[in-house]
Amino acid sequence: MSDPYWALAAGCVPDALPWDIPRIAHAAGFSSCGMWIDTKTTWDQYSLAKTKRSLRETGMQLIDVEALWLAGGVEPTDSHKIAIEAGLELGAKNVLVVSAHDEHDASIEQFHALCALAGDDIRVNLEFGEFTQIRSLPAAREFIRTVDHKAAGILVDLMHLNRAGDAFPDLNDQVFSYVQVCDFWQSSKKMAGDAYIEAAVDWRCNLGEGEANRLDIKTVCRADVDVSLEIRSKALREKFPDPVARARQIWTTCHRNAFL
Protein backbone atom coordinates (compact mmCIF):
# COMPACT_ATOMS: atom_id res chain seq x y z
CA MET A 1 0.00 0.00 0.00
CA SER A 2 1.31 3.44 -0.90
CA ASP A 3 1.69 6.16 1.73
CA PRO A 4 -1.18 8.62 2.13
CA TYR A 5 -0.89 11.80 0.11
CA TRP A 6 0.57 14.90 1.78
CA ALA A 7 -0.40 17.39 -0.88
CA LEU A 8 -0.02 21.06 -1.70
CA ALA A 9 -3.55 22.45 -2.15
CA ALA A 10 -4.11 24.54 -5.25
CA GLY A 11 -5.28 27.39 -3.00
CA CYS A 12 -1.74 27.83 -1.69
CA VAL A 13 -0.67 29.14 -5.09
CA PRO A 14 -3.66 31.06 -6.50
CA ASP A 15 -1.23 33.07 -8.62
CA ALA A 16 -0.13 29.97 -10.56
CA LEU A 17 -1.58 28.69 -13.82
CA PRO A 18 -3.04 25.17 -13.57
CA TRP A 19 -0.26 23.41 -15.45
CA ASP A 20 2.36 25.11 -13.30
CA ILE A 21 0.93 23.82 -10.00
CA PRO A 22 2.44 20.29 -10.31
CA ARG A 23 5.83 21.76 -11.26
CA ILE A 24 5.73 24.18 -8.31
CA ALA A 25 4.75 21.43 -5.87
CA HIS A 26 7.41 19.08 -7.24
CA ALA A 27 10.14 21.72 -6.99
CA ALA A 28 9.12 22.36 -3.37
CA GLY A 29 9.40 18.70 -2.34
CA PHE A 30 5.81 17.47 -2.64
CA SER A 31 4.79 14.33 -4.51
CA SER A 32 1.12 15.28 -4.73
CA CYS A 33 -0.95 18.41 -5.20
CA GLY A 34 -4.41 19.71 -5.93
CA MET A 35 -5.68 21.29 -9.13
CA TRP A 36 -7.85 24.38 -9.63
CA ILE A 37 -10.23 24.15 -12.59
CA ASP A 38 -12.04 27.34 -13.60
CA THR A 39 -13.69 27.01 -16.98
CA LYS A 40 -14.45 30.76 -17.03
CA THR A 41 -10.79 31.82 -16.87
CA THR A 42 -7.81 29.49 -17.19
CA TRP A 43 -9.22 26.07 -18.06
CA ASP A 44 -9.81 24.64 -21.54
CA GLN A 45 -8.56 21.75 -23.67
CA TYR A 46 -5.20 23.47 -24.03
CA SER A 47 -4.92 23.69 -20.24
CA LEU A 48 -5.85 20.03 -19.90
CA ALA A 49 -3.11 18.94 -22.31
CA LYS A 50 -0.46 21.10 -20.63
CA THR A 51 -1.47 19.95 -17.15
CA LYS A 52 -1.43 16.32 -18.20
CA ARG A 53 2.09 16.79 -19.51
CA SER A 54 3.34 18.52 -16.38
CA LEU A 55 1.94 15.68 -14.25
CA ARG A 56 3.63 13.10 -16.46
CA GLU A 57 6.99 14.89 -16.48
CA THR A 58 7.06 15.48 -12.70
CA GLY A 59 5.46 12.22 -11.61
CA MET A 60 3.08 14.19 -9.38
CA GLN A 61 -0.19 12.71 -8.16
CA LEU A 62 -3.42 14.70 -7.93
CA ILE A 63 -5.32 14.63 -4.66
CA ASP A 64 -8.25 16.58 -6.09
CA VAL A 65 -9.73 18.90 -8.67
CA GLU A 66 -11.72 21.88 -7.41
CA ALA A 67 -14.11 23.50 -7.02
CA LEU A 68 -17.53 22.49 -8.31
CA TRP A 69 -20.43 24.58 -7.00
CA LEU A 70 -23.92 23.14 -6.69
CA ALA A 71 -26.42 25.71 -7.96
CA GLY A 72 -29.30 26.20 -10.37
CA GLY A 73 -31.16 23.08 -11.40
CA VAL A 74 -30.73 19.35 -10.87
CA GLU A 75 -28.56 18.46 -13.85
CA PRO A 76 -24.76 18.88 -13.97
CA THR A 77 -23.66 22.02 -15.79
CA ASP A 78 -21.15 22.03 -18.62
CA SER A 79 -18.54 23.29 -16.14
CA HIS A 80 -19.30 20.38 -13.81
CA LYS A 81 -18.87 17.91 -16.65
CA ILE A 82 -15.59 19.46 -17.80
CA ALA A 83 -14.16 19.38 -14.28
CA ILE A 84 -15.11 15.76 -13.63
CA GLU A 85 -13.86 14.65 -17.04
CA ALA A 86 -10.60 16.49 -16.38
CA GLY A 87 -10.28 14.87 -12.97
CA LEU A 88 -10.77 11.45 -14.50
CA GLU A 89 -8.29 12.05 -17.31
CA LEU A 90 -5.68 13.51 -14.94
CA GLY A 91 -6.03 10.65 -12.48
CA ALA A 92 -7.26 12.78 -9.56
CA LYS A 93 -8.49 10.86 -6.52
CA ASN A 94 -11.19 13.36 -5.56
CA VAL A 95 -13.51 16.09 -6.76
CA LEU A 96 -14.28 18.91 -4.30
CA VAL A 97 -17.88 20.10 -4.34
CA VAL A 98 -19.45 23.05 -2.49
CA SER A 99 -23.15 23.85 -2.30
CA ALA A 100 -24.56 27.28 -3.06
CA HIS A 101 -27.89 25.76 -4.11
CA ASP A 102 -31.05 27.50 -2.91
CA GLU A 103 -33.09 24.29 -3.14
CA HIS A 104 -31.94 21.51 -0.84
CA ASP A 105 -33.70 18.67 -2.67
CA ALA A 106 -32.42 19.90 -6.02
CA SER A 107 -28.87 20.09 -4.62
CA ILE A 108 -29.09 16.44 -3.59
CA GLU A 109 -30.23 15.46 -7.08
CA GLN A 110 -27.45 17.48 -8.68
CA PHE A 111 -24.82 15.98 -6.39
CA HIS A 112 -26.11 12.47 -7.15
CA ALA A 113 -25.83 13.24 -10.86
CA LEU A 114 -22.19 14.30 -10.35
CA CYS A 115 -21.52 11.00 -8.60
CA ALA A 116 -23.07 9.14 -11.54
CA LEU A 117 -20.69 10.96 -13.89
CA ALA A 118 -17.73 10.09 -11.67
CA GLY A 119 -18.52 6.38 -11.55
CA ASP A 120 -16.04 4.17 -9.73
CA ASP A 121 -12.85 6.05 -10.58
CA ILE A 122 -13.04 9.26 -8.57
CA ARG A 123 -14.60 10.30 -5.25
CA VAL A 124 -17.03 13.23 -5.15
CA ASN A 125 -16.60 15.05 -1.83
CA LEU A 126 -18.88 17.63 -0.25
CA GLU A 127 -17.04 20.40 1.58
CA PHE A 128 -19.15 21.92 4.34
CA GLY A 129 -18.51 25.34 5.83
CA GLU A 130 -19.92 28.63 7.04
CA PHE A 131 -19.84 30.07 3.50
CA THR A 132 -21.94 27.24 2.01
CA GLN A 133 -25.48 25.93 2.28
CA ILE A 134 -24.17 22.91 4.21
CA ARG A 135 -22.51 24.40 7.27
CA SER A 136 -21.77 21.56 9.66
CA LEU A 137 -20.49 17.99 9.69
CA PRO A 138 -23.85 16.55 10.87
CA ALA A 139 -25.59 18.36 8.01
CA ALA A 140 -22.99 17.03 5.56
CA ARG A 141 -23.47 13.49 6.87
CA GLU A 142 -27.23 13.75 6.40
CA PHE A 143 -26.74 15.17 2.90
CA ILE A 144 -24.45 12.33 1.83
CA ARG A 145 -26.70 9.74 3.48
CA THR A 146 -29.60 11.06 1.39
CA VAL A 147 -27.52 11.13 -1.80
CA ASP A 148 -26.82 7.44 -1.22
CA HIS A 149 -24.13 6.87 -3.85
CA LYS A 150 -20.89 4.95 -3.37
CA ALA A 151 -18.84 7.76 -4.94
CA ALA A 152 -20.16 10.32 -2.44
CA GLY A 153 -17.93 11.46 0.42
CA ILE A 154 -17.23 14.34 2.78
CA LEU A 155 -14.19 16.59 2.86
CA VAL A 156 -13.30 17.83 6.34
CA ASP A 157 -11.46 21.14 6.55
CA LEU A 158 -10.08 21.76 10.05
CA MET A 159 -10.86 25.47 9.95
CA HIS A 160 -14.48 24.90 8.88
CA LEU A 161 -14.87 22.12 11.43
CA ASN A 162 -13.72 24.53 14.14
CA ARG A 163 -16.08 27.27 12.93
CA ALA A 164 -19.01 24.84 13.03
CA GLY A 165 -18.14 23.78 16.57
CA ASP A 166 -18.29 20.12 15.58
CA ALA A 167 -16.43 17.34 17.36
CA PHE A 168 -13.38 15.91 15.59
CA PRO A 169 -14.56 12.84 13.65
CA ASP A 170 -13.19 9.33 13.38
CA LEU A 171 -11.11 9.55 10.20
CA ASN A 172 -11.35 5.78 9.75
CA ASP A 173 -14.94 6.33 8.66
CA GLN A 174 -15.05 5.52 4.95
CA VAL A 175 -17.09 8.64 4.23
CA PHE A 176 -13.85 10.63 4.55
CA SER A 177 -11.40 10.12 1.71
CA TYR A 178 -9.20 13.12 2.51
CA VAL A 179 -8.80 16.06 4.89
CA GLN A 180 -7.84 19.72 4.37
CA VAL A 181 -5.41 20.85 7.06
CA CYS A 182 -4.12 24.24 8.13
CA ASP A 183 -3.53 26.29 11.24
CA PHE A 184 -5.75 29.27 11.97
CA TRP A 185 -6.81 31.84 14.55
CA GLN A 186 -9.68 31.15 16.92
CA SER A 187 -11.11 34.59 16.16
CA SER A 188 -12.41 33.07 12.89
CA LYS A 189 -14.88 30.99 14.91
CA LYS A 190 -16.92 34.12 15.60
CA MET A 191 -16.92 35.35 12.00
CA ALA A 192 -19.65 35.04 9.41
CA GLY A 193 -20.35 36.12 5.84
CA ASP A 194 -17.61 37.97 3.98
CA ALA A 195 -15.46 38.25 7.09
CA TYR A 196 -15.23 34.48 7.40
CA ILE A 197 -14.61 34.04 3.69
CA GLU A 198 -11.73 36.50 3.92
CA ALA A 199 -10.29 34.60 6.89
CA ALA A 200 -10.60 31.30 4.99
CA VAL A 201 -8.84 32.52 1.85
CA ASP A 202 -6.29 34.92 3.35
CA TRP A 203 -5.61 34.27 7.03
CA ARG A 204 -4.74 30.60 7.37
CA CYS A 205 -1.20 29.79 8.49
CA ASN A 206 1.38 27.02 8.61
CA LEU A 207 0.90 24.18 11.06
CA GLY A 208 2.09 25.08 14.53
CA GLU A 209 1.90 28.83 13.93
CA GLY A 210 -1.74 29.48 14.86
CA GLU A 211 -4.31 28.47 17.46
CA ALA A 212 -5.75 25.26 16.00
CA ASN A 213 -6.11 22.29 18.33
CA ARG A 214 -2.70 20.60 18.32
CA LEU A 215 -4.21 17.20 19.06
CA ASP A 216 -6.42 17.49 15.95
CA ILE A 217 -3.38 18.26 13.79
CA LYS A 218 -1.42 15.39 15.30
CA THR A 219 -4.36 13.02 14.79
CA VAL A 220 -4.55 13.92 11.09
CA CYS A 221 -0.80 13.43 10.69
CA ARG A 222 -1.00 9.98 12.25
CA ALA A 223 -4.10 8.87 10.36
CA ASP A 224 -4.05 6.70 7.26
CA VAL A 225 -5.82 9.38 5.25
CA ASP A 226 -4.85 11.64 2.37
CA VAL A 227 -4.11 15.22 3.43
CA SER A 228 -4.30 18.46 1.46
CA LEU A 229 -2.39 21.35 3.04
CA GLU A 230 -4.84 24.21 2.55
CA ILE A 231 -2.48 27.00 3.66
CA ARG A 232 -4.22 29.93 1.97
CA SER A 233 -2.29 32.85 3.36
CA LYS A 234 -2.01 36.48 2.32
CA ALA A 235 1.00 36.83 4.62
CA LEU A 236 2.81 33.97 2.87
CA ARG A 237 1.93 35.36 -0.55
CA GLU A 238 3.40 38.72 0.41
CA LYS A 239 6.50 37.27 2.08
CA PHE A 240 7.09 34.72 -0.68
CA PRO A 241 5.81 36.19 -3.96
CA ASP A 242 7.60 33.40 -5.83
CA PRO A 243 5.15 30.46 -5.64
CA VAL A 244 7.97 27.90 -5.58
CA ALA A 245 9.57 29.60 -2.57
CA ARG A 246 6.13 29.77 -0.91
CA ALA A 247 5.41 26.10 -1.55
CA ARG A 248 8.86 25.18 -0.26
CA GLN A 249 8.18 27.15 2.92
CA ILE A 250 4.93 25.23 3.41
CA TRP A 251 6.65 21.91 2.76
CA THR A 252 9.47 22.66 5.20
CA THR A 253 7.27 24.07 7.95
CA CYS A 254 4.40 21.61 7.64
CA HIS A 255 6.33 18.39 7.08
CA ARG A 256 4.18 15.52 8.29
CA ASN A 257 6.86 13.91 10.44
CA ALA A 258 7.21 17.07 12.52
CA PHE A 259 3.75 16.45 14.00
CA LEU A 260 3.75 12.68 14.45
URCORKA-V76210 format. One record per residue. PSI is psi in degrees with one decimal (none if undefined). OMEGA is omega in whole degrees, 0 to 359 (999 if undefined). Layout:
BEGIN
psi | omega
PSI | OMEGA
PSI | OMEGA
END
This chain:
BEGIN
psi | omega
135.0 | 180
157.2 | 179
150.9 | 176
149.2 | 178
144.9 | 171
89.1 | 199
151.6 | 171
116.5 | 178
147.4 | 179
-30.2 | 181
-16.1 | 178
-24.6 | 183
63.1 | 182
-12.7 | 179
3.9 | 181
145.7 | 172
153.4 | 187
-47.6 | 184
-13.7 | 177
-20.0 | 184
-48.3 | 179
-36.9 | 181
-39.0 | 178
-48.4 | 181
-42.1 | 180
-44.4 | 180
-28.3 | 182
-14.9 | 179
-6.2 | 180
156.0 | 172
0.3 | 177
157.4 | 181
171.3 | 173
174.2 | 182
128.2 | 178
125.9 | 180
110.9 | 179
102.5 | 185
-10.9 | 179
-15.1 | 184
-76.2 | 193
-3.2 | 188
127.1 | 173
-169.0 | 181
-33.8 | 177
-42.9 | 178
-42.0 | 180
-46.4 | 181
-43.3 | 180
-38.4 | 179
-41.0 | 178
-40.3 | 179
-41.6 | 181
-34.0 | 175
-42.4 | 181
-42.8 | 184
-26.8 | 180
-18.2 | 184
14.4 | 181
149.0 | 175
146.5 | 180
122.8 | 176
-32.9 | 180
166.7 | 164
141.1 | 183
165.2 | 348
141.5 | 176
129.4 | 181
124.3 | 173
128.1 | 180
162.3 | 174
-118.5 | 185
-145.2 | 182
-15.3 | 181
150.4 | 174
141.8 | 177
171.0 | 176
-39.0 | 179
-40.9 | 176
-47.4 | 183
-42.9 | 179
-43.0 | 182
-43.9 | 180
-42.5 | 178
-39.4 | 177
-44.1 | 178
-42.3 | 179
-44.9 | 182
-32.8 | 181
-5.8 | 178
25.6 | 178
147.8 | 179
-26.7 | 187
156.3 | 168
133.0 | 180
125.7 | 183
137.6 | 179
142.3 | 182
124.7 | 169
19.3 | 186
133.4 | 179
-21.9 | 183
113.7 | 185
-48.2 | 181
-39.1 | 179
-35.9 | 179
-36.1 | 178
-44.0 | 178
-42.7 | 181
-42.3 | 179
-42.3 | 178
-39.1 | 178
-36.1 | 176
-41.1 | 178
-38.9 | 178
-37.7 | 176
-37.9 | 183
-35.1 | 180
-137.5 | 184
-1.2 | 193
-6.3 | 181
144.1 | 181
138.1 | 180
111.5 | 190
129.9 | 176
124.3 | 173
120.6 | 177
158.6 | 179
165.1 | 183
-30.6 | 185
5.7 | 184
177.9 | 175
-16.2 | 177
105.5 | 195
-2.5 | 183
162.7 | 178
-43.5 | 176
-39.3 | 178
-38.6 | 178
-41.0 | 178
-44.0 | 180
-38.8 | 178
-49.6 | 182
-35.2 | 176
-40.6 | 181
-37.1 | 177
-44.7 | 173
59.5 | 176
139.8 | 185
-20.6 | 178
-11.4 | 187
134.3 | 178
-178.6 | 180
132.6 | 172
124.5 | 175
125.9 | 172
125.2 | 186
-36.0 | 180
-42.3 | 179
-36.7 | 177
-43.2 | 179
-43.6 | 180
-37.4 | 181
-18.2 | 183
22.6 | 182
150.5 | 176
148.6 | 179
129.5 | 186
168.8 | 172
109.8 | 185
-6.8 | 175
-12.8 | 177
128.9 | 185
-9.8 | 178
-19.0 | 180
115.3 | 178
-19.7 | 173
167.8 | 185
139.8 | 172
127.1 | 186
142.6 | 173
174.2 | 166
160.9 | 186
174.7 | 180
139.4 | 183
-17.5 | 176
-25.1 | 180
-21.0 | 182
-23.5 | 181
-0.1 | 184
157.3 | 176
169.0 | 175
-139.2 | 184
-31.6 | 180
-41.1 | 179
-38.9 | 177
-43.8 | 178
-42.3 | 179
-40.0 | 183
-31.4 | 183
-13.3 | 185
-22.1 | 192
19.8 | 170
166.6 | 178
170.1 | 181
153.0 | 180
134.2 | 179
-4.0 | 184
-2.3 | 181
-148.0 | 186
18.0 | 177
156.1 | 178
117.9 | 183
-33.6 | 179
-37.3 | 178
-44.4 | 179
-45.3 | 180
-39.5 | 180
-43.2 | 178
-43.6 | 182
-31.8 | 181
-15.0 | 185
153.0 | 176
66.7 | 184
145.1 | 177
141.5 | 184
133.7 | 172
121.2 | 179
99.8 | 183
69.0 | 182
74.6 | 179
108.5 | 192
117.6 | 175
-38.6 | 180
-42.9 | 179
-38.1 | 179
-37.2 | 179
-38.5 | 181
-34.1 | 181
78.0 | 180
-25.5 | 174
117.6 | 184
-29.0 | 177
-45.1 | 178
-38.5 | 179
-46.7 | 179
-37.0 | 178
-37.2 | 177
-41.6 | 178
-44.8 | 179
-46.0 | 183
-43.8 | 184
-33.2 | 186
27.0 | 181
132.9 | 187
-41.9 | 184
-22.0 | 181
-16.0 | 185
7.7 | 179
none | 999
END
